[in-house]
Amino acid sequence: MVTSDNVVRAGLTPKYRDVETLCSMLTYKQGLPEILEGVPVDEFTSRYSPPFDEFEVDRCILPSSGTVTFPAVPGPSIFLVLYGKGVMTVNNESISSLQQGDVLFVPASTQLEISSIIEADGDADKACSPLHLYRAGVNSKALE
């Protein structure tokens, strides 16, 4: 691996170890983590933007038979389906069914629509469960 000028090593390597610099960079500040409050994007989606520009996360809880549109963004996105079932549509064409555990890559500048579907397996609790998914992508502030 090529040496990087943004890495400070302190051990477990035959490469130069700069323990003094590493120790000078550490902080031992204790405290509780900052809990982010989501900002509503629409009636089903909240956006969580950490205090840095690398990424943001959208949390979408879509009720049975609900539909939400994720507008095109300038960077790529990754979607994770936590539970529920649904369908992803791009350009009015259904391209993927969604279910618990699915992870999907969505290229930059792609608008998509996600619809939850009612499960018809006879289990009333499951039939009414929402589609719960997350979208992680480049923070929109970083792409402005």
ChimeraX commands (.cxc) that place a marker at each C-alpha (Angstrom):
marker #1 position 0.00,0.00,0.00 radius 0.5
marker #1 position 1.24,3.49,-0.84 radius 0.5
marker #1 position 2.23,5.74,2.05 radius 0.5
marker #1 position -0.35,8.40,2.80 radius 0.5
marker #1 position 0.45,11.83,4.22 radius 0.5
marker #1 position -2.82,11.99,6.18 radius 0.5
marker #1 position -2.19,8.92,8.37 radius 0.5
marker #1 position -0.47,8.91,11.75 radius 0.5
marker #1 position 0.69,5.46,12.80 radius 0.5
marker #1 position 1.33,4.33,16.36 radius 0.5
marker #1 position 1.95,0.58,16.04 radius 0.5
marker #1 position 1.32,-2.75,14.35 radius 0.5
marker #1 position 3.23,-1.68,11.24 radius 0.5
marker #1 position 6.82,-1.75,10.04 radius 0.5
marker #1 position 6.30,1.79,8.68 radius 0.5
marker #1 position 7.29,4.93,10.56 radius 0.5
marker #1 position 5.37,5.26,13.86 radius 0.5
marker #1 position 4.80,8.78,15.16 radius 0.5
marker #1 position 3.46,8.10,18.64 radius 0.5
marker #1 position 4.16,11.64,19.89 radius 0.5
marker #1 position 2.07,13.24,17.10 radius 0.5
marker #1 position -0.73,10.73,17.59 radius 0.5
marker #1 position -0.87,11.41,21.34 radius 0.5
marker #1 position -0.93,15.17,20.72 radius 0.5
marker #1 position -4.00,14.70,18.46 radius 0.5
marker #1 position -6.07,12.72,20.97 radius 0.5
marker #1 position -8.71,14.28,23.17 radius 0.5
marker #1 position -10.12,12.71,26.27 radius 0.5
marker #1 position -13.27,14.77,26.48 radius 0.5
marker #1 position -16.10,12.83,28.03 radius 0.5
marker #1 position -19.76,13.47,27.55 radius 0.5
marker #1 position -22.97,12.25,26.06 radius 0.5
marker #1 position -23.30,11.93,22.30 radius 0.5
marker #1 position -25.21,14.60,20.41 radius 0.5
marker #1 position -28.57,13.12,19.41 radius 0.5
marker #1 position -29.63,14.53,16.06 radius 0.5
marker #1 position -33.17,15.70,15.58 radius 0.5
marker #1 position -34.54,14.82,12.16 radius 0.5
marker #1 position -35.87,17.62,10.00 radius 0.5
marker #1 position -39.10,16.70,8.17 radius 0.5
marker #1 position -38.66,16.45,4.40 radius 0.5
marker #1 position -42.23,15.29,3.75 radius 0.5
marker #1 position -44.96,13.62,5.78 radius 0.5
marker #1 position -43.11,10.26,5.81 radius 0.5
marker #1 position -39.43,11.25,5.71 radius 0.5
marker #1 position -37.03,12.94,8.14 radius 0.5
marker #1 position -33.48,14.04,7.28 radius 0.5
marker #1 position -30.59,13.69,9.70 radius 0.5
marker #1 position -27.61,15.90,8.84 radius 0.5
marker #1 position -24.59,15.52,11.13 radius 0.5
marker #1 position -22.40,18.55,11.91 radius 0.5
marker #1 position -20.09,17.80,8.97 radius 0.5
marker #1 position -20.63,17.77,5.22 radius 0.5
marker #1 position -19.70,14.22,4.18 radius 0.5
marker #1 position -23.13,12.56,4.35 radius 0.5
marker #1 position -26.75,12.72,5.46 radius 0.5
marker #1 position -29.37,10.09,6.23 radius 0.5
marker #1 position -33.08,10.12,5.40 radius 0.5
marker #1 position -35.42,7.93,7.44 radius 0.5
marker #1 position -38.69,7.04,5.73 radius 0.5
marker #1 position -41.58,5.24,7.41 radius 0.5
marker #1 position -44.14,4.63,4.70 radius 0.5
marker #1 position -47.57,3.32,5.75 radius 0.5
marker #1 position -49.26,0.47,3.89 radius 0.5
marker #1 position -50.22,1.55,0.36 radius 0.5
marker #1 position -48.30,4.81,0.79 radius 0.5
marker #1 position -46.01,6.36,-1.81 radius 0.5
marker #1 position -43.08,8.76,-1.47 radius 0.5
marker #1 position -40.85,10.43,-4.06 radius 0.5
marker #1 position -37.13,10.86,-3.46 radius 0.5
marker #1 position -36.04,13.73,-5.70 radius 0.5
marker #1 position -32.89,13.48,-7.80 radius 0.5
marker #1 position -29.79,14.54,-5.88 radius 0.5
marker #1 position -26.37,15.39,-7.35 radius 0.5
marker #1 position -24.63,12.49,-5.58 radius 0.5
marker #1 position -25.22,8.72,-5.34 radius 0.5
marker #1 position -27.36,7.16,-2.60 radius 0.5
marker #1 position -27.61,3.83,-0.83 radius 0.5
marker #1 position -31.01,2.60,0.38 radius 0.5
marker #1 position -31.46,0.08,3.18 radius 0.5
marker #1 position -34.83,-1.58,3.78 radius 0.5
marker #1 position -35.18,-2.25,7.51 radius 0.5
marker #1 position -38.57,-3.95,7.24 radius 0.5
marker #1 position -41.75,-4.06,5.22 radius 0.5
marker #1 position -42.25,-4.60,1.50 radius 0.5
marker #1 position -42.53,-2.23,-1.41 radius 0.5
marker #1 position -41.72,-1.37,-5.00 radius 0.5
marker #1 position -39.15,1.09,-6.39 radius 0.5
marker #1 position -40.09,2.93,-9.55 radius 0.5
marker #1 position -37.80,5.01,-11.78 radius 0.5
marker #1 position -39.14,6.91,-14.81 radius 0.5
marker #1 position -42.59,5.31,-14.37 radius 0.5
marker #1 position -41.03,1.83,-14.66 radius 0.5
marker #1 position -41.02,-0.57,-11.71 radius 0.5
marker #1 position -37.39,-1.63,-11.39 radius 0.5
marker #1 position -37.18,-3.45,-8.07 radius 0.5
marker #1 position -39.33,-5.04,-5.42 radius 0.5
marker #1 position -38.20,-4.18,-1.90 radius 0.5
marker #1 position -38.18,-6.30,1.23 radius 0.5
marker #1 position -36.45,-6.47,4.60 radius 0.5
marker #1 position -32.67,-6.55,4.30 radius 0.5
marker #1 position -32.43,-5.17,0.76 radius 0.5
marker #1 position -29.63,-2.70,0.03 radius 0.5
marker #1 position -29.82,-0.73,-3.22 radius 0.5
marker #1 position -27.43,1.66,-4.94 radius 0.5
marker #1 position -29.05,4.62,-6.69 radius 0.5
marker #1 position -26.86,6.67,-9.07 radius 0.5
marker #1 position -26.61,10.44,-8.87 radius 0.5
marker #1 position -29.38,12.51,-10.49 radius 0.5
marker #1 position -31.95,9.71,-10.28 radius 0.5
marker #1 position -35.45,10.53,-9.04 radius 0.5
marker #1 position -37.33,7.55,-7.71 radius 0.5
marker #1 position -40.68,6.70,-6.23 radius 0.5
marker #1 position -41.16,4.09,-3.54 radius 0.5
marker #1 position -44.51,2.53,-2.71 radius 0.5
marker #1 position -45.25,0.20,0.16 radius 0.5
marker #1 position -47.33,-2.87,-0.58 radius 0.5
marker #1 position -49.77,-4.76,1.60 radius 0.5
marker #1 position -48.68,-8.29,2.36 radius 0.5
marker #1 position -51.35,-10.86,1.60 radius 0.5
marker #1 position -50.20,-13.70,3.83 radius 0.5
marker #1 position -53.10,-13.55,6.26 radius 0.5
marker #1 position -51.13,-12.03,9.14 radius 0.5
marker #1 position -53.04,-8.84,9.99 radius 0.5
marker #1 position -50.13,-7.33,11.96 radius 0.5
marker #1 position -47.70,-7.81,9.07 radius 0.5
marker #1 position -50.24,-6.63,6.50 radius 0.5
marker #1 position -50.45,-3.27,8.24 radius 0.5
marker #1 position -46.74,-2.86,8.95 radius 0.5
marker #1 position -45.11,0.15,7.32 radius 0.5
marker #1 position -42.17,0.08,4.93 radius 0.5
marker #1 position -39.25,1.36,6.98 radius 0.5
marker #1 position -36.17,2.38,4.98 radius 0.5
marker #1 position -33.11,4.61,5.10 radius 0.5
marker #1 position -31.29,6.56,2.40 radius 0.5
marker #1 position -27.64,7.50,2.95 radius 0.5
marker #1 position -26.00,9.91,0.58 radius 0.5
marker #1 position -23.63,12.80,0.19 radius 0.5
marker #1 position -24.78,15.76,2.23 radius 0.5
marker #1 position -26.62,18.14,-0.10 radius 0.5
marker #1 position -24.63,21.06,1.42 radius 0.5
marker #1 position -21.39,19.51,0.14 radius 0.5
marker #1 position -22.70,19.39,-3.43 radius 0.5
marker #1 position -23.87,23.01,-3.65 radius 0.5
marker link #1:1,2 radius 0.2
marker link #1:2,3 radius 0.2
marker link #1:3,4 radius 0.2
marker link #1:4,5 radius 0.2
marker link #1:5,6 radius 0.2
marker link #1:6,7 radius 0.2
marker link #1:7,8 radius 0.2
marker link #1:8,9 radius 0.2
marker link #1:9,10 radius 0.2
marker link #1:10,11 radius 0.2
marker link #1:11,12 radius 0.2
marker link #1:12,13 radius 0.2
marker link #1:13,14 radius 0.2
marker link #1:14,15 radius 0.2
marker link #1:15,16 radius 0.2
marker link #1:16,17 radius 0.2
marker link #1:17,18 radius 0.2
marker link #1:18,19 radius 0.2
marker link #1:19,20 radius 0.2
marker link #1:20,21 radius 0.2
marker link #1:21,22 radius 0.2
marker link #1:22,23 radius 0.2
marker link #1:23,24 radius 0.2
marker link #1:24,25 radius 0.2
marker link #1:25,26 radius 0.2
marker link #1:26,27 radius 0.2
marker link #1:27,28 radius 0.2
marker link #1:28,29 radius 0.2
marker link #1:29,30 radius 0.2
marker link #1:30,31 radius 0.2
marker link #1:31,32 radius 0.2
marker link #1:32,33 radius 0.2
marker link #1:33,34 radius 0.2
marker link #1:34,35 radius 0.2
marker link #1:35,36 radius 0.2
marker link #1:36,37 radius 0.2
marker link #1:37,38 radius 0.2
marker link #1:38,39 radius 0.2
marker link #1:39,40 radius 0.2
marker link #1:40,41 radius 0.2
marker link #1:41,42 radius 0.2
marker link #1:42,43 radius 0.2
marker link #1:43,44 radius 0.2
marker link #1:44,45 radius 0.2
marker link #1:45,46 radius 0.2
marker link #1:46,47 radius 0.2
marker link #1:47,48 radius 0.2
marker link #1:48,49 radius 0.2
marker link #1:49,50 radius 0.2
marker link #1:50,51 radius 0.2
marker link #1:51,52 radius 0.2
marker link #1:52,53 radius 0.2
marker link #1:53,54 radius 0.2
marker link #1:54,55 radius 0.2
marker link #1:55,56 radius 0.2
marker link #1:56,57 radius 0.2
marker link #1:57,58 radius 0.2
marker link #1:58,59 radius 0.2
marker link #1:59,60 radius 0.2
marker link #1:60,61 radius 0.2
marker link #1:61,62 radius 0.2
marker link #1:62,63 radius 0.2
marker link #1:63,64 radius 0.2
marker link #1:64,65 radius 0.2
marker link #1:65,66 radius 0.2
marker link #1:66,67 radius 0.2
marker link #1:67,68 radius 0.2
marker link #1:68,69 radius 0.2
marker link #1:69,70 radius 0.2
marker link #1:70,71 radius 0.2
marker link #1:71,72 radius 0.2
marker link #1:72,73 radius 0.2
marker link #1:73,74 radius 0.2
marker link #1:74,75 radius 0.2
marker link #1:75,76 radius 0.2
marker link #1:76,77 radius 0.2
marker link #1:77,78 radius 0.2
marker link #1:78,79 radius 0.2
marker link #1:79,80 radius 0.2
marker link #1:80,81 radius 0.2
marker link #1:81,82 radius 0.2
marker link #1:82,83 radius 0.2
marker link #1:83,84 radius 0.2
marker link #1:84,85 radius 0.2
marker link #1:85,86 radius 0.2
marker link #1:86,87 radius 0.2
marker link #1:87,88 radius 0.2
marker link #1:88,89 radius 0.2
marker link #1:89,90 radius 0.2
marker link #1:90,91 radius 0.2
marker link #1:91,92 radius 0.2
marker link #1:92,93 radius 0.2
marker link #1:93,94 radius 0.2
marker link #1:94,95 radius 0.2
marker link #1:95,96 radius 0.2
marker link #1:96,97 radius 0.2
marker link #1:97,98 radius 0.2
marker link #1:98,99 radius 0.2
marker link #1:99,100 radius 0.2
marker link #1:100,101 radius 0.2
marker link #1:101,102 radius 0.2
marker link #1:102,103 radius 0.2
marker link #1:103,104 radius 0.2
marker link #1:104,105 radius 0.2
marker link #1:105,106 radius 0.2
marker link #1:106,107 radius 0.2
marker link #1:107,108 radius 0.2
marker link #1:108,109 radius 0.2
marker link #1:109,110 radius 0.2
marker link #1:110,111 radius 0.2
marker link #1:111,112 radius 0.2
marker link #1:112,113 radius 0.2
marker link #1:113,114 radius 0.2
marker link #1:114,115 radius 0.2
marker link #1:115,116 radius 0.2
marker link #1:116,117 radius 0.2
marker link #1:117,118 radius 0.2
marker link #1:118,119 radius 0.2
marker link #1:119,120 radius 0.2
marker link #1:120,121 radius 0.2
marker link #1:121,122 radius 0.2
marker link #1:122,123 radius 0.2
marker link #1:123,124 radius 0.2
marker link #1:124,125 radius 0.2
marker link #1:125,126 radius 0.2
marker link #1:126,127 radius 0.2
marker link #1:127,128 radius 0.2
marker link #1:128,129 radius 0.2
marker link #1:129,130 radius 0.2
marker link #1:130,131 radius 0.2
marker link #1:131,132 radius 0.2
marker link #1:132,133 radius 0.2
marker link #1:133,134 radius 0.2
marker link #1:134,135 radius 0.2
marker link #1:135,136 radius 0.2
marker link #1:136,137 radius 0.2
marker link #1:137,138 radius 0.2
marker link #1:138,139 radius 0.2
marker link #1:139,140 radius 0.2
marker link #1:140,141 radius 0.2
marker link #1:141,142 radius 0.2
marker link #1:142,143 radius 0.2
marker link #1:143,144 radius 0.2
view
